[in-house]
Amino acid sequence: MFELSLAQARDALRARKISARELTAAYVGAIEALNPEINAYITPTPELALQAADAADEALARGHAGPLTGIPLAIKDLFCTKGVRTTAGSKILSPFIPPYESTVTANLLRDGAVFLGKANLDEFAMGSSNLTSAYGPVTNPWTRHGDNRPLVPGGSSGGSAAAVAARMALGATATDTGGSIRQPAAFCGIVGIKPTYGRCSRWGVVAFASSLDQAGPVARTVEDAAILLGSMAGFDAKDSTSADIAVPDFAAACKRGVRGLRIGVPREYRMDGMAPEIEALWQQGLAWLRDAGATIVDVSLPHTKYGLATYYIVAPAEASSNLARYDGVRYGARSDGHDLTALYENTRADGFGAEVKRRIMIGTYVLSAGYYDAYYLKAQKVRALILKDFTDVFRDVDALVTPATPTAAFGQGDRMDDPITMYLNDVFTVPVNMAGLPGLALPAGLDATGLPLGLQVIGKPFDEETVFAVGAALERAAGFTALPTLRAGAAA
């Protein structure tokens, strides 16, 4: 069953060729076999999954199938799930069991999805490696040819991406604040889309940086990602930033083709030190689109070179504000002290990891008296210029195509002693978050060591349909069928 895409599994379930229990049991078995090595799940929920599968089979028998009835998914442990522990990858939330369901996961349950468990992540979604989780690192299911040293899956949605790549889920929820859907998708050889800011509700999602966070799916194919986003998206009155815009048929857009589209190529995305294989893949992707009938146009985004520096002012500032609520008083873990101040200090010292503390300190500094204007206010002005660059370019083109990451997946621990080098992993993805645009990453080739490399498609606000159309065209041309070293089919 592991060879089935989400769309194929959905069709097989509806045709009663397989049962939801059979499908779910196969994935539960894959988790039991592979999770000890990959650590993609913090909290597997096999009993709940099988109960949900039985309910799905009853719905299918009555002819009441929803868009995702019987489809087993992983849920990033940043989404609150009623009655199931939600940790955000942090010790400080280790005992937290939400009494409510996030809007995104409620939408998936409404459409019949089966939840396999909560997927691992960088603590509070802060990281590009999935090495900062309080519950241990996630291991990329891919390895280099002739080299079994463990690689990172990317972050922060590394658990979600690794689970999908290793056939431990048919799809997964993820979140993207500066590239945390697209970078792990590229590292793990799967598809991930960060939708337009406001397309998916943030209600019930543990906050990192509220003006940047956006939920989205990771999946094996562009069509699968489109199907998942169709269920996840929609207006939510409980989220003041949720857009009251109709959700189109994203899956249908995958069949549109690209003939007549104008595809922009931003010259600023050609970086010094970028791997030659990334540049070659980029040129190959543009050639595929040209052959499919698109016109390739050189464009300029002059302020995107400031995107990473701007992000690492805005995001930590918002994180320092959002994480102030974790004080040991209302919920989560508590470390006692002789007075209230000591309780706060001990709880936060014990509960937060090094990367979270680093970002809180940076954010508190740039918001402090005397530095607010020099850093935070100036960063917001640059952010407006980044958005203006994209707005100007999209008057002339329908979408942009760039690399997804500057390198393939790197080894665990390779960059942990240099936060700046780690932050550079997001250089191609961060500008999209700063501008609130949709961006999709998909696998398009392998490097010389056998690791996947990804391309990124960037679209206009709320034009995910064109993003999916371009992504599907690239997917068809690339014909990417490689599988990671560790996969459920091999373990079964």
N, C-alpha and C positions, 0 to 999 in steps of 0.2 A: 504493500500500500504506500510505501514511502516514495515511490516514483510519481505519485499523483500530485499535481499542483492543487492549490486550493479550489480553483475553478473546476478542475476535473473531479476532485473529491465531492464537491457540491453536486455535480451532475450525477455522479455514481450513487450518491445517497438518495437523490430524488428518484432515480430509476430503480432503486432498491437492489442494486448490484452488490452493495456493501451495506452494513448497518453502522449506525453511529457508535454503538458499543464496540464493534470490531475495530473501527478506525481509532477510537479513543484508546482502547486497550493496547493497540500497537504503539501509540505514542507514549502511553504510560510506561510500557516496557522499555522503550528507547530511553526515557528519562532515567529509569532505574539502572539501565546498563551504562549510560554515558555520563550522567551528571556527576558521579564521583570524580571523574577525570576533568570534565569541562567546567563544572560549577556554574552552569548557566542559570539554575534556579536556586533562589534562597529558600522558598517555601513551596515545594510541590504539593498539590492537592489531589491525589489520585482518586480518593473515595468520592469527593465532590464531583470530580470530572466524570466518573462512571455513572453517578446518579444523574447528572445532567445529560449524559449520552442516552440513558434509558428514556428520559423525558423527551429527548429529541426523536428517538425512534417512534415513540407514541405519536408525536406530532406529525411525523412523516407518514405514519400509517393512516392518520386521519386526513391527510392531504393538506395539512396546515403548515407547510414548510415556510420558514422565513428565509431571507437572503443568506443567512449563515447557519441554518439549523444543522447541528451535528458537527460543525467544524471546530477542531481542537486548537486553541490559541494559548500562547504565553502572554502574561500581563506584566509589563514592567512594574517593578515594586515601587513605583512612584504614584501609581493610581490607587486611590482608596477603594478597597473592596469590602463590602459589608460582611462582617464576621470572619474575615481572613486577614491575618497579620499583614501590616503595611509598614515597612521599615525605612524606605528611601535609602537603603544601603548603609544606614547609620546605627551605631549603638544607642544613640539617644532616643530612637523610636523603636527599639527592639521589642518592648512589650505592647506596642500600640495596635489595637484591633478596632478598626473604624466601625461605627454604628450606622454608616451610610455608604452609598455606592457613588463613585464618580460618575459624571454625566456620560463620559466616553464609554466606560465599561457598562453602564446601564443601557446605552444604545446597542452595544454588542449583545448583551443578554436579551434585550428585546427582540433582536433579530435571530436568536437561537444559538449563539456561539457557546462552545464548551470551553471552560477555563481549566487549563492544566496546572496552573500554579503561578507564583510570582517570580519574575525574572530578575536576576542580579544586575547591578548597575554601580557606577561610580557613586560614592557617597553624595547624596543630595544632587545627583546629576552633574557633579563638578569633576570633570576629567575627560581625557581623550584616550584612555587606555583600559579602563575597567580594572585598574590596580588599586584604586582608593576605597573600594568597598570594605566595610567592616566585617563582611562575611566571606572574605577571601577573594582572590583574583579570578576572573573568568579566563579560560584558555581558548584561544581561537582554534576551531576544529581543523584549520589548514596548517600544514607544516611545509617548510622548504624541502625541495628534493634533496635527499640524502642528509637531512639535518632535522632531528626530532626535537630540538630545543623549542620550548613553548613560546608562542607568539601572542601578542595582545589581540583582542577582537575589535579594538576601537572602543570609544566611549562617547557619552555615558551609557548608551543603550547596548552595551556589549553583550549582556546576557540575552537580551531579546534577539540580537543578530546571530549570536552563536547557536541559540536554540533552533532558529529557523534553518541555518546553514547545515547543522548536524542532524537535521530531520528529527528534532525533539519537539517540534510544533509546526503546524502548517502556516502559521503567521503569528505576528505578535504586535502588541502596542509598544510604542516608543515615544520619546519626547526629544525635541531639538531646540536647544537654546543658542548654540553656536556651531552646530554641525553634528549633534549627538544622535541623529538618525542616519544622516548621509555618510559620515565617516565610518561607523561600524558596518554599515551595509557594504561599502566599498571594500573594507578590509576582509569581510567574510564572504564576498562573492554573491551577494543577494541584492534585492531592490529595496529602497527606502525612500519615502517622500515626506518632506516637511511641507505641509500645506501653508497657504496664506495665513498670516496672523489673524486670528478671529474665526477661522473656518471651523475649528474644533474647540469645544468648550474646555476651559482650564479648571472648571469647578470640580473639586475633589482630587485635583492633581497637586501633590506636594510642590510648593513654589520654590524656584531657584531665583530667576530674574523675571519678574512679571511682565515686563514689556517685550521680552524676547521669547519666553517659553511657548512652545506650540506642540501639541500632540499630533502624532501621525503613525502610520503602520510601517512595518518591515515585512517582506514576503519574498517568495522565490521568483516571482515574475511580475512584470509591470501590470498585467491584468489582475493578478491577485492583490497587489497593492491598491489598485483602483477599486476593487470590490470592497476591501476592508475600509478604505477611506469613505466610501459611500455610506457605510453604516456608522462610522465614528463621527462624521461631520454633522453639522446642523446647529441652528440657533438655540441658545440656552439663556433664558431670562435671568438665571442665577449668576451668570458671568457678564459683567458690565462691558467686557471687551469682545463679547461674542457678536459676530456679524449676522444680521437678519437678512440672509441671502439664501435663495433656494439652492439645494444640493442637486447638481446635474447628474446625469448618468456617466460617471467617470469611466466605467468599463467600456461603454460604447465608443468613447473617444479614442480608445486604444486602436480601433480599427480604421480611423480616419485617414491615416497616411499623412505625408508632409508635402505633397506636391503643391507648389505655389507659396509655401511659407518662406519667410526670410529669417535666417538663423544668424545671430550675431556672435562674433568671436572677439571677446575683450582682450586687447593687447596687453593690458596690465596683468593678466593671469599667466604670462610667460615669466617665470621666476628664475633668478640665478640659483643654480644648485638643484633644480628640478630634475628628477631622474629622466634620462633620455627616453626610456620606455614609455613614460607618461606622455611626453611630447609626441612620440610616434603614435601612441594610441589616440590621442586627441586629433591628430591629423587624419588618422584612419576613420575616426567617427565622423568627421566633417566630410570626408570623401563619400562615406556611406549615405549621408543625408543628401549630398549633391547628386549622387546617382539615383536617389529616390525622388528627385524633382524639386528639392529645396534650393534656395539661393543663399550662398554664404557671404556674409557681410562683415568686414572688419569694423569694430567699434571701439570706443574709448570710455573707460570708467575711471577718470583720473583720481577720484577720492577713495577708491576702494583700497589703495595702498595703506590708508590710515585705518582700515576696518578693524584689524586685529588689535591695534593699540586702543582704539576707541572702545571696542568691546570689553577689553580688560580694565576699563574704568567703569563703564555703565553696568556690566553684569555683577562685579563684586559689590558695587554700591547698592544695587537692588537686593543682592544676597544678604548683605549685612543687615538690611532692614527686615527682610522676610524671616531671617533666622533668629531675630531677636525674641520671637515667641517661644523658643525652646529654652525654658528656664527651670524645668523640673517642678513647676507648681501645678499646671493644669493637666498635662498628659505626658506620656513618655517616661523615660528613665529619670531617676532622681538620685543625686549624691548629696547626702545631708551635710550641713555645716552648722557652726555655732550661732549664726544669725542669718538673716535673709540674704545679705550680700554674699556671704560665704556659700550658701546653698546655690545661688546663681553661678558663682565662680566654679565651684566644684562640679556641678552638673555639666556645665559647658566644657570644662577642661577634660572631664572623663568621657563625655558623650560624643564630642566632635573629633574627627581625624585631622591629620596635619594639613591636607589640602583645603578642607573646609575652613579651618582656622586661618590659613593664609589668605583666603579670599575675603573672609570677614574683616580681617585686619586691613587689607587693601581698601575694601569698600568703606570702612569706617574712616580711614584716613582721608580719602578723596571727598567725603561728605563733611568733614570737620571744618570748623570755623577757620577762615583764612585760606583754605584750599578748595572749597566748593566751587568758587568762580574759576580758579585756575585749572581745575581738572574736570569736575563733573559737568559744569555748565558748558565749558568749551567742548567736551566730548559730545554733548547733545547737539551742539551747533554743527560739528563735523558729521554727526549721524544724519542730520537734515541734508547735508551736502551729498552724502552717499546715496540717500534716497533720490535726490534730484538727478544725480547721474543716471541711475536706472530709469527714472521717469523719462528723461530726455532720450535715452537710447531706445526705449520701447515705443517711441513715436515712429521709429523706422524699421524695427524688427519685431518678429512675433515671439521669439524665444532666444535664449543664449545657451551655448554649449561650452563647457569648460572641463578641466579635470576635476575629479571629486576630492582627491588628496594628492599631496606632493610626493608620496612614497607608497609602497605596499606596506602591509603590516610589519611591525618591528618586534623585536624580542622583548619578553617580559623583563622589566628592570633596566632596559637599555637607556632610557632617558629620565628615569625617576630622580636622578640627582641634579637635573637641570630643568626647572619649571619652564623657562623661556623656550627651550627647544621643544618641550612637550606642547606648549601653547601653539607653536607654529604648525602643528598638525591641522589646525582649523583655518589656515590662511585662505583656502578657497571657499569655505562654507560660511564663515562669519558674516561677510557682507550681506548675504541673503537674509539673515536674521535681523541685521541692523535696519534693513529696508522693509522687513515684514513680508517678503515675497515667497512664492512657492519654489521649492527646489527638490529635484529627484536625482538620486544616485542609482546607477545600474552597473552590473559587471559587463565588461566589454572585451576582456582579454586577460592573459597571464603574463607575468614577468619571467625572466630567465630562470628563476628558482621555482616556478610553478605556483606563485601566489597570485590571487586575483587583483586586477586593476579596474578602477571604476571611472565612468564619465558622469558629469553632472549636467542636468538640464534645468535652467532657471526661467521662470515665466512671469507674466504680468500678474498683478494682484487679482486673485480670484479667477485666474484662468488656468486652473489645474488641468482642464481638458486638453489644452494645447501641449502642456508639459507631458501628459500621458501619451498623446499622439506622437510626439517627438521621441519620447523614451521607448515606446513600443516599436517605432521604426528602427531605432538603434539596436534594440534587442533582437529583432528579426534578422538584421544584417550581421550582427556579431555572432549569433548562433552559439551563445555561451552555454556549454553543457558540462563543464568540468565540475567534479565533486570534491569536497574536502577529504582529507585523510581519515578523519573520524566522522563516521556517519552511521545513522541507525541501521541502514541496510547491511553494513559490514558487521555490526555488533549482533544483529539478530541471529 
